[in-house]
Amino acid sequence: MTDRRKKALFILGELNNDDLDWIIQKGKKEIIPPGATLIYEGRQIDALYIVLKGNLSVLIDPEGNKELAQISGGELVGEISFIDTRPPLATVKAIEETHVLAIPRRQLISKIQQDTGFASRFYYGISLCLSDRMRGTVRRLEYGRSIHDGDIEEEDVNPSVLDNLALAQAKFNWLMQNARG
């Protein structure tokens, strides 16, 4: 399978309906205008973002001129800084009007500390997301294959995870429809 998979689907595929309800209750839909910066390199961020629609550019170097990647609807932003609590290594700017669901960091940490089931599902989903990204990076660096970070080859993913991705797409669609501004 070589279609571009959305990283948020890895997490959403693991979360249950109560988890999604909590995300909708605590998350806030934000609209990022074209050219506006969502995340600044080196500055702490206070949320984990799910891109609902639109496109973002991930930029590195002091002037933010070198594009590392583009992020579109269904992708996560800020997950690495959420995991390791360090400032981001890149700047993220909107290419076009982009809608994100911002899940406040403090509330997410509190939920993780109080609800071990949620924590387990959430961190497993993050692990799948980061694992997929790492596999794509290794392929590009070591083998020179021209695949995108988000491309998944069927043999790379556990079949049960692949089955979850269809359900996760439905969950993402529900999240998009119910996100509050």
Helices and strands as residue ranges (DSSP letters): H 7-12, H 17-26, E 28-32, E 37-39, E 47-53, E 55-60, E 66-72, E 76-77, H 79-84, E 91-94, E 98-104, H 105-114, H 116-138, I 139-143, G 154-156, H 159-178
